[in-house]
Amino acid sequence: MSASVSQPRVGVWLIGARGSVATTVVAGCAAVTAGLHPPTGMVTETPPFEECGLPPLSSLVFGGHDVVDCPLPKRAEALAAGGVLPPGLPAAVAAELAAADREIRPGGPVPGPAGDTLGVEDLITVFACDIRDFVRRCGLARAVVVNVASTEPVPTGGDLPASSLYAAAALRAGCPYVNFTPSTGLHHPELAEEAAASGLPYAGRDGKTGQTLLRSVLGPMFAQRALAVRAWSGTNLLGGGDGAALADPAAAAAKNAGKERVLADTLGAAPQGEVHIDDVPALGDWKTAWDHIAFDGFLGTRMILQTIWQGCDSSLAAPLVLDLARLLARAHEAGLRGPLGELGFYFKDPVGEGPSSLGEQYAALATFAERLRDGAGTAANGPSGQRPGEHR
């Protein structure tokens, strides 16, 4: 899988580079490029994006940070054994997986020369150097940093959490940044000024792949049909690394906030009910999301809608990560900067201002595609007139 000589190569630096999502991203990109599988789930491979100047999949080069040392080829074999990747795919794209694995560097905390853990500034410097070295070593035109690591708890102290260290490193390395997780990332107040000064585009947070995707469709439906939602409760059963991480109530709270915000925004008020997340290790990378919606119809007639979403997190997330990497790379090339609110289509808790209804979000994304297609120039502000670095 190699780009043509004339095609600039673009880096995708993945935080959590040996996790299930990252492995599926690398293997999936190789499979689609080689013509082994169609680009199912990739919105950027649909007609509205044909003339946007997005980097082709064949031009993408992968690397990243991780705290685990399981090689990508071995991780891919485990995912194939679990039904996440097609049988035989790890062997078919073994060279691409091995090439990406050679570009993965240790994540933090990192021991210093004397064995002591490096401080915050030193960690950011190390991470930024890793990214810059990747760009230089691979001869890349640019690189996009995407956080696909497991969800971290909401920080309680003043120190920057790990996700924010990586986000700061992306800024200092001059790279656009995407937070595909509910973790803090660029949302930390200490990074607002640095994000604004960087002049870089960024997007996030928390990829919208399942239950919240459905909520962003059903919420507007109830509102538009003038049906009164009395209660909306949900349960998630999942395993894998995210399931283990979300067993921590603090981490689950960060995840649930985005799910509940979508309902409040689309319905006009938050209904009764909560979302519960249960770690079921036996499910592995698969999850089941159940919603129970109680609503009133004409003359107060009480009714119920129940939905069940069963899916594979990595397979749902990987095409979106590839979309976002390509969109941010093109936005950077076009001189866009600050929070890209038009990419709210992809997130539970998007930066910048924008609608929460999936239909309206898709319309904004299509408009963004037109901007890229028309060769957008430098934008001093984000799409909603915010100063770069400001958050909702």
N, C-alpha and C positions, 0 to 999 in steps of 0.2 A: 504494500500500500504506500505509494509515493506520489507526491504532488508533481506536476509538471515543472520544468526548470524555471519557467517564467512566473509561476504562481507563488506569491509570497506565502511563507509558512507562518502559521498562527499557533501560539502556545495556549494550552488549557491546563492551568495549574490547579490541581484538585486538593483541597484540604480534606483529609480522610481518604487518601488516594488508594488505600488497599481495602476499603470497605466494599459492601455489596453494590451500592449505587455506582461508585467510581469504577469498579471492575466491569459492571454492565455497560457503563458509558464507553470505556475503552474497547471492550469486545464488540459492542454494538456498532460503534463507528467503523471498526475494521470490517465487520460483516457487511454493512451497508455499502461501504466503499468498494468492496470486492464483488458486489452483486450477489452475495449469498442470501440476503434477506432484503425486503423492501423497507423503506423508512417509515413504517407504521408508527403513528403517534408524534411524528415530527411536524409541527405546524409550519416551520420554515421551509419544508419541502412541498408546500401547497402553492397554488397559483399566485396568491397575493404577494409572495416573496420572490418570485422568479427573477425580477430585474432589480433587486435591492443591493446587489454587490456584496452579498454575504460570502464569507470565505467558504470554499467548498469543503466537504468533509475530508477529502483527500489531503487537504493542506494542514489539518490539525495535528499538533504534536502534543503528547501528554506527559505530564510529570506531576509532582505534588509532595505534600508532607503527610506523614502518618507516624503514629507511635507504635504500630505493630510491624512485625517483620515477615509476615506470611507473604511469599511472592505472589504477584498477580496471576501467573499461570496456575498455581496451585489453588488460589482462591477461586478462579474461574472454574476449575474442575469440581470444586465443592458446590458451586452454584448450579452447575449442570447436573450434578447428582441430585440436587434438591428440586430440579425442574424449573429453575429460574432461567437458565440459559439452555438453548437447544442442545441435544446430544451431539457430540462431535464438534461443536463450535470452538471450544477451548483449543483443540488440536489444530483446527483450521486457521485460527488467528494467533497461534502461539508466538510467532515472531513479533507481532505488534504488542502483545501483552508483555513479552520480555523486554522490548524496547522501552515501553512506558515504565516498567518496574525499575529499570536502570536509572531513570530520572527521578525516582522518589527519594526524598531526604528525610532524616529523622525529625519528628515533631517535638514539641516541648512538653515538659521542661527539659532543657539541655544541660548536661554537666559541663562546667567550665574546666580549664586546664588543671585546676587543683582539686577537681572532684566536686566543687560546690555548684549548686544550681545557679544558673545565670539569672541576673535581674531582668526586669521588664524591658528596659531599653536595650540591653544586650540581646535578649531573645528576639526582639523586633529586628534588630540589626542582622542577626544570624539568618532569620527567615527571609528578610528582604534580599540579602546577599545570595541566598539559595535561588530565589526567583530570578534575580538579575543574571546570575551565572547560567541558569537554564536558557534564558533568552539569548545570551551571547554565544553559548556553546552550540546551540541548535540553529543559530542564524535566523532567529525569528523576527518578523516585522513588528510583532507585539505579542503580549500574552494577557489572558483573562484569568483572574483568580476566582475560583468557585468553591464555596464552603459546602461540602456534602458530608461533613462529619456528624457523629451522633449528637443528639440534642444535649446541651449542657444546662445545669440548673441556672435559674435567674441569679445573677450575682447579688450578694448581700453586703459586701464591703466596698471599699473605694478602689481596689485593685482592678486592673483590666483582666477580664476572663480570657481564656485561651482563644476563643473565637475573635475577640477584639485585637489580640496580639497579631493574629494572622491578617486581619483586616488592615491594621496599621502597616504591616509589612507590605501588603499589596499597594497601598498608597505610596509608600516610600520607594517602592520598586517601579512606580509609574504605571501601574496596571489597573484597568477597570476591575470592579469587584462585584460578585454576586453572592448573596447569602441565601442559600437554598434551605436553610434550617431556621428553627425558631430562636436559635442562640443569639446573643447580643450583637456580635459583629460590629458594624459601624454605628449601631444605635447608641453606643456608649457616649455620654455627653463629652467626655474628654477627647473624643475623636471628631466632634462636629467641626471645629475650626480647621483641623488638618484636612478633613474631607473637602471643605469649602475651598481651601487654598490649593488643593491638588489639581483642580480643574479636570478631574476624571469623572467619567460616567459610572454609575453604580445602580444596582437593583436588588431587590429582596423585599420581605423576607419570608421564609417558610413556604416551600413549594406546595402548590395546591394540586394534589394528585388523586384524591379519593372522596372521602366523606365531605370535606369542605367544598370540593368541586361540585358535588351534587347539591349541597346547600345553597351555593351561589346561583343555581338554576331554579331550585324549588322555592327559595325565599321570595324572589321577585314574582314568581307565578302566583303565590298566595296574595301578595300585595296588589298585583295588577288585576286579580279577579275579585278583590275586595272581600276576601275570606279572612276571618279573624282567627289567627293562630293563638291558642291559649297556652300550649306547652310544647316544648321541643326537647326531647331527651335523646342522648346517644351513648353508645358503648363501642369501644374499639378493642378488639382482641388481636394482638400481634406478638411476634417473637423476634428473633434476630437481635442485632446490636441495638436497634432503636427501641425494641421492646424492653430490653434490659435497662437502657438509659432512662426510658420513660416510667420505669417502676419507681423512680425517685419522684416523690410528689412535687418537688420544686421544678424539676424538668418538665413534668406533665403539665404543670400550671402554665408554663411558657407556651406549650403546644396548644392547650385548650383555649387560651386567650384569643388566638386568631380564629379558631372555629366559631367561638361565640360572637366575635365582633362582626362576622359576616351576617349573622342573623339580625343583630341589632341594626346594622346599616341597611339591610334590604327590607326588613319588616317595619322599620321606624322605631322599634322599641325591642328590648330583649325579652323574649318569652320566658316563662317558667321552665325549669329543667336544666340539667347539667350534662356534660360529657364526661364519661369515665374511660380510662385507658387501663387495660389489664395485660400484663406480660404473660404470655403463654409460650414458653421456649419451644415447645414441640411444633409450633406453627412455622418456625424458621422465618423466611422472608415473606411469608404470606400473611395477609391480615383480613379480618372481617369487621366491617363497620355497620352497625345497626342504628337506625333512627326511628323514633316513635313520635309522630306529630299529631297532636290533638287540636282540632280546629272547629269553628262554628260556621255553619252555612246559613241560608235564608231562614228567617223565623227562629234563629237560635238552634237549629238542628245540629246536634253534636256528631262529629265524624272523626275518623282516624285514618292517617296514612302511615304505613310502615315501609321502610326501604332496607334492603340488605345489599351491601357492596362488598364483594369478595375479590381481592386482587393481589398482585405481587408488587410490593413497594418499589423494588429496584427497576422492574420493567416499566412501571408507570412514570418513574422519575427520570430515567436515563434519557429518553428523547427530549424532555423538557430542558435538561441540563445542556444537551447539545444545542438546542435552539438558543438558549440564553447565552452560551459562550459565543455563538456566531453573531447574535444580535449586538452584544456588548462590544465585540471586536469591531464590527462595522460602525457602531455608534462612535467608538473611539477614533476610528479612521476619519469619520465625517466631522469630527470636532465637537460632538455633543458632550455635555458635562453635567454633573450634578445628578440628582435622583431621577431616574427614568420612570415616571409614573405611568407611562403608557404600557409598561410591561406588567402592570398589576394583574393581567390575565393569568399570569403564572403563579401568583402568590396569595397566601391567606392574609398576610399583613403587609401590603405593599408600601414602599416608601413613596413620598410625594402625595399629591392629592389625586383622587380618581374615584370612579364608581366601584361598588362591590358586586353588582350584577354581572354575571359572566357574559351575557349578551352585550352589555355596554362596554365591558372590558375588551371583548373581542373587537368591537368597533374602534376602540382607541388603539388597539394593536394594529389594525389594518391601516389606520391613519399614520401610525408610526412607520409602517412599511412604505407608505407613500413618501414620507419625509426622506427616508433612506434612498428610495428610488430616485427622488429628485435631486439627490446630492446635497443633503443638509449641510449647512456650514456651522461655524461655531455658534453655540447658544450660551449666552451669558447666564441664563437662568434655567431652572428645570421647567418641565412642561406646564406646570401650574403657576409659574411665576415665583416659586420659592427660590431662595438663595441656595446654591449647592451646599449640601451638608445639613440642611434642615430636614426634620422628620415629622410625620404626623404624630 
